[in-house]
Amino acid sequence: MTDAAPPSSITYSGYLALDDLLAAQHPLSDQHDEMLFVIIHQTKELWLKQILHEVALAQSLVRSGDLVPAYKSLARVSRIQAVMTQSWDILATMTPADYLRFRGVLGSSSGFQSDQFRRFEAMLGLKDSRFLRFHEERPHAYAALKAAIDAPSLYDDALSQLAIAGLPIPVEVLNRDVSQPYEPSEAVEDAWLEVYRDTARWWPQYQLAEKLVDLDDALLTWRHKHVVTVERIIGRRRGTGGTEGVAYLTETLQRRCFPELWSLRTRL
């Protein structure tokens, strides 16, 4: 076992492993705009790594009943989501003609195959085991995504805390198969409605709910900007991964991670 290097010997580039990081871009064509395409997507994956780091901490805090400390990580995730959404504006500086010059080298690769993005969705409650098949050749990614699908989501943990606090969450919701997609419950909506109608009494739960809505809102905003950017660049043609392109992305705008936190607003 060796001692860690003294701080005086640590350089900026060494600490950040910049030589490795800056050598990780490998465009497959000689087209200028492919470098932007690579860096935009690699940057998103780095931000997703941080998001997963934060959501994992938030889940552990919520699961232990420490709701207030969890707010910081959840707020940080929302800020990161905003930065990721803004990055679509940079990608949109690439015209259709620019993209079509190198699109062929992408083959069947597509952003919807991102294991980190699917893990983020699963941790928020959007479970879909169909995406596992894209990672069979990457055992570590497959295992991480499957673990996220099989584990309780952040929303499952939040609902458990509502029950512990004395709110009437149905037993069948608390004991559901968490590997399956969450189905909205009128009883869960009633419980959240009680929180929103008496915020003074349920202040920690109310603040947690609003932090969750922030995440869902930011995810929907990201998806919408994704749709607009893709349509701007490739129109309505099929996506590189064989999806319906804009039509597929538009369908994802209907998804809600925390459905009752949206539907209760009509009843307030």
Secondary structure, 3 states (H helix, E strand, C coil): CCCCCCHHHCCHHHHCCHHHHHCCCCCCCCCCCHHHHHHHHHHHHHHHHHHHHHHHHHHHHHHCCCHHHHHHHHHHHHHHHHHHHHHHHHHCCCCHHHHHCCHHHHCCCCHHHCHHHHHHHHHHCCCCHHHHHHHCCCHHHHHHHHHHHHCCCHHHHHHHHHHHHCCCCCHHHHCCCCCCCCCCCHHHHHHHHHHHHCCCCCHHHHHHHHHHHHHHHHHHHHHHHHHHHHHHHHCCCCCCCCCCCHHHHHHHCCCCCCHHHHHHHHHC
